[in-house]
């Protein structure tokens, strides 16, 4: 089988979020898909087969080294990049059916790709929560958005200086923790920690921006926002809010092309 590794939400190698992409003729057993994702040891591996449900072009699934997840931005971006640049997919648009997130559409806009994802509502957490052990500092506000906690800090420096403790983060009743603050040169910055999924810190997280985009759109009073995820690799995207949907817009670059032998 062919395998590609793509750096997503970046226009240069060794930045953004690396994703593995494995095109399939038909689905392999789930345990084999999981084993491949564990062997790749990247935050996500995407698998797709042609002929998705509900008229979609392909059926797409995403796996971390530890489990299958419900939505992944950077591995979807990487899959579109592979289809259009390596597999001869014609046209600027690609559609994917997914197990848990409906049909996801993607469109090439020049040198970037726009992913049409669901926007995730958020609500304030009223009870006091202690994040000192988990993040090394206390946020000024805390929200819950779907299965994540979103910690809001006063400035970009605080997010940069977070020292995460994966065991303490995993103890919270949440799939992962988003840390965010106003940006300098970007509308906002973020980091994302998901040790429960086997990803202590994700370099650039598209799905987290499904929550971040509506939050900062409300806070800043604008529908188009620039975002910088300030992980050790770093990555950038533009978020455009359209009612209950958000376009996540970014670039991608191929790192490697190879073969899997089973």
Secondary structure, DSSP 8 states (H G I E B T S, - for coil): -EEEEEEES-SSTT-SEEEEEEE-SS---HHHHHHHHHHHTSSEEEEEEES-GGG-SEEEEEE-SS-EES--HHHHHHHHHHHHHTS---SSEEEEE-SSS-EEEEEEETTEEEEEEE----EE--S----HHHHSS--SEEEEETTEEEEE-SSHHHHHT----HHHHHTSSSSEEEEEEE-SSSSEEEEEEEGGGTEEEESS-HHHHHHHHHHHHHHHT-SEEEEEE-SSS-EEEEEEEETTEEEEEE-EEEEEEEE---
